[in-house]
Amino acid sequence: MSYNASVNSFIITGNNLLLMEEKVQEICQKYTISSFDITAIKPDGTSLGIDDVKKMQTKAYLKPLKGDHKAIVLHNAENLTIPAQNAMLKLLEEPPANTLIFLLTNNVYDLLPTIISRVQILSVAASQHEISDDEKKEIIKRFHTWQMQTIPDALKTAEQMTKDKEKTLKTLEDSLRLGSEELRKEILSEKEGFLSTILPLLQKTYLTLKNTNANPRLTLEALFLQIINL
């Protein structure tokens, strides 16, 4: 997958750390970044907090030791706490012109939609399913259908989706992917609206269904009842 040379912030996602690091090196070589100017930040524990983000911010505004550019590589970005992700937004929106920022993660949807919408995503995993134009139209239609449901319809939708958990996870993941792309367009046009509200709700539901034993039907009911009240 190619990258946009005008973008300074990246998410590198995959299930092979070596391949993710190779992608970082590939981009750094194009910018002639010395190994002395590549800073790797790795979590000591199971989470990355605001202090880790502050380390990134401090490093980001230092001048390169050699050459014109430097890079900061944050490993296990999926372990960033929500406050840490919110603290990182400003840095990702307006990184120093001479600094490239890489977030390495095995699951991009563990990150806030507002983070995803502000970076370029490069996958080094097996080829990802491309969302067709028809699927994009269906997803956008789905967002609005969910919002316009009555309460009985919302409960019925939750019941139907509960029947196939894997299909539901894929539906939510595709919705997050396309929604993040559309949110990026909204941000660039300075017209953030409905998506900036609905995507965090979708992400919370997606992670709950994927990573916990929460009751799927109750989880989906809670999602749809929140959406129709937006």
C-alpha positions in Angstrom: 0.0 0.0 0.0 1.4 3.4 -1.0 1.4 6.4 1.2 0.7 10.1 0.9 4.0 12.1 1.1 2.1 15.1 2.4 0.9 13.3 5.5 3.1 13.3 8.6 1.1 11.0 10.8 0.5 7.3 10.2 -1.2 4.2 11.7 0.7 1.1 10.7 -1.5 -1.9 11.4 -1.0 -5.6 11.1 -0.3 -8.8 13.1 3.4 -9.0 12.4 5.6 -6.5 14.3 8.6 -7.1 12.0 6.5 -6.2 8.9 5.2 -3.1 10.7 8.7 -2.0 11.6 9.9 -2.6 8.0 7.1 -0.3 6.7 8.3 2.4 9.2 11.9 1.9 7.9 10.7 2.1 4.3 9.0 5.5 4.8 11.9 6.8 6.9 14.4 5.9 4.2 12.4 7.9 1.7 12.8 10.9 4.0 16.5 10.0 4.6 15.9 9.8 8.3 18.9 8.7 10.2 18.6 5.9 12.8 19.7 8.5 15.3 16.6 10.4 14.6 14.1 7.6 15.1 12.6 7.4 18.6 10.8 4.2 19.6 8.3 4.5 22.5 7.3 1.2 24.0 4.9 0.6 26.9 6.4 -0.6 30.2 3.0 -2.1 31.2 -0.3 -2.9 29.7 -1.4 0.6 28.9 -0.1 3.9 27.5 -1.1 7.0 29.3 -0.9 10.7 29.1 2.7 10.6 30.3 3.7 8.5 27.3 1.9 11.1 25.0 3.9 13.9 26.7 7.1 12.0 25.9 6.0 12.0 22.3 5.2 15.7 22.3 8.5 16.6 23.8 10.4 14.5 21.2 8.3 15.8 18.4 9.4 19.4 18.9 13.1 18.7 19.1 15.3 19.3 16.1 16.7 16.3 14.2 20.2 15.3 15.1 21.0 14.6 11.4 19.2 15.5 8.3 16.0 17.4 7.9 13.4 15.0 9.4 13.0 12.7 12.4 10.4 10.0 13.4 8.6 8.9 16.5 7.3 5.4 16.6 4.7 4.4 19.3 4.4 0.7 19.7 1.2 -1.1 20.9 -0.9 2.0 20.2 -4.0 -0.1 20.9 -3.0 0.2 24.6 -3.5 4.0 24.6 -6.0 5.0 27.2 -8.9 7.2 26.0 -7.5 10.3 27.9 -4.1 9.7 26.2 -5.7 9.4 22.8 -7.6 12.7 23.3 -4.3 14.3 24.5 -2.6 13.1 21.3 -5.2 14.7 18.9 -3.5 18.1 18.7 -0.2 16.5 17.9 -1.6 14.4 15.1 -3.6 17.4 13.7 -0.6 19.7 13.6 2.6 17.7 13.9 5.9 19.7 13.4 6.7 19.7 9.6 10.0 17.8 10.2 8.5 15.1 12.3 6.8 11.8 11.2 4.6 10.1 13.7 3.9 6.4 13.5 1.3 4.5 15.7 1.8 0.7 15.5 -1.2 -1.4 16.4 -2.6 -4.9 15.7 -6.2 -3.4 15.7 -6.8 0.0 14.3 -10.4 0.0 15.7 -9.1 0.1 19.3 -8.3 3.7 18.5 -10.8 6.6 18.6 -12.4 7.5 15.3 -11.1 11.0 15.8 -7.6 9.5 15.9 -8.2 7.3 12.8 -9.6 10.2 10.8 -6.5 12.4 11.3 -3.9 9.9 10.0 -3.1 7.8 7.0 -3.7 4.1 7.7 -1.2 1.6 6.2 -1.9 -2.1 6.6 0.8 -4.7 6.4 -1.6 -7.6 7.1 -3.3 -9.8 4.5 -5.1 -7.8 1.9 -8.1 -6.0 3.5 -11.6 -6.3 2.0 -12.2 -3.2 -0.1 -15.5 -1.5 0.4 -17.3 -1.2 -2.9 -19.2 1.9 -3.9 -22.5 0.0 -3.4 -21.4 -1.0 0.0 -20.5 2.6 0.9 -23.9 3.8 -0.1 -25.5 1.0 2.0 -23.4 1.9 5.0 -24.3 5.6 4.8 -27.9 4.6 4.4 -27.6 2.3 7.4 -26.3 5.2 9.6 -29.4 7.3 8.8 -31.8 4.3 9.1 -30.4 3.6 12.6 -30.9 7.2 13.6 -34.5 7.4 12.3 -35.7 4.2 13.9 -38.6 4.1 16.4 -37.8 2.4 19.7 -39.6 -0.8 18.7 -37.7 -0.9 15.4 -34.4 -0.3 17.2 -35.1 -3.3 19.5 -36.1 -5.4 16.5 -32.8 -4.5 14.7 -30.8 -5.5 17.8 -32.6 -8.8 18.0 -31.9 -9.6 14.3 -28.2 -8.6 14.5 -27.7 -10.8 17.6 -28.4 -13.9 15.5 -25.0 -13.7 13.8 -22.2 -12.2 15.9 -19.5 -12.4 13.3 -21.6 -10.7 10.7 -22.5 -8.0 13.2 -18.8 -7.4 14.0 -18.0 -7.1 10.3 -21.0 -4.7 9.8 -19.7 -2.5 12.7 -16.1 -2.7 11.5 -17.0 -1.7 7.9 -19.1 1.1 9.3 -16.2 2.3 11.4 -13.8 2.1 8.4 -16.1 4.1 6.0 -17.3 6.4 8.8 -13.7 7.3 9.7 -13.0 8.1 6.0 -16.1 10.3 5.8 -15.2 12.0 9.1 -11.8 12.9 7.7 -13.6 14.7 4.9 -15.8 16.5 7.4 -12.8 17.6 9.4 -11.0 18.9 6.3 -14.0 20.9 5.4 -14.5 22.0 9.0 -18.0 20.6 9.0 -17.9 17.9 11.7 -21.4 16.7 12.5 -23.3 13.5 12.9 -20.4 11.1 12.3 -18.2 12.6 15.1 -21.0 11.6 17.5 -22.1 8.2 16.2 -18.6 6.7 15.5 -17.5 6.7 19.2 -20.8 4.8 20.0 -20.1 2.3 17.2 -16.6 1.8 18.4 -17.5 1.2 22.0 -20.1 -1.4 20.9 -17.7 -3.1 18.5 -15.0 -3.4 21.2 -17.5 -4.6 23.8 -18.9 -7.3 21.5 -15.4 -8.4 20.3 -13.5 -8.4 23.6 -16.0 -9.2 26.4 -18.8 -11.6 27.2 -21.4 -8.9 27.4 -24.9 -9.8 26.3 -24.9 -9.0 22.6 -28.6 -8.1 22.4 -28.5 -5.7 25.3 -25.3 -4.2 24.0 -26.9 -3.5 20.6 -30.1 -2.3 22.1 -28.2 0.3 24.1 -26.4 1.4 21.0 -29.5 1.9 18.9 -31.4 3.7 21.7 -28.4 6.1 22.0 -28.4 6.7 18.3 -32.1 7.5 18.0 -31.6 10.1 20.7 -28.8 11.9 18.9 
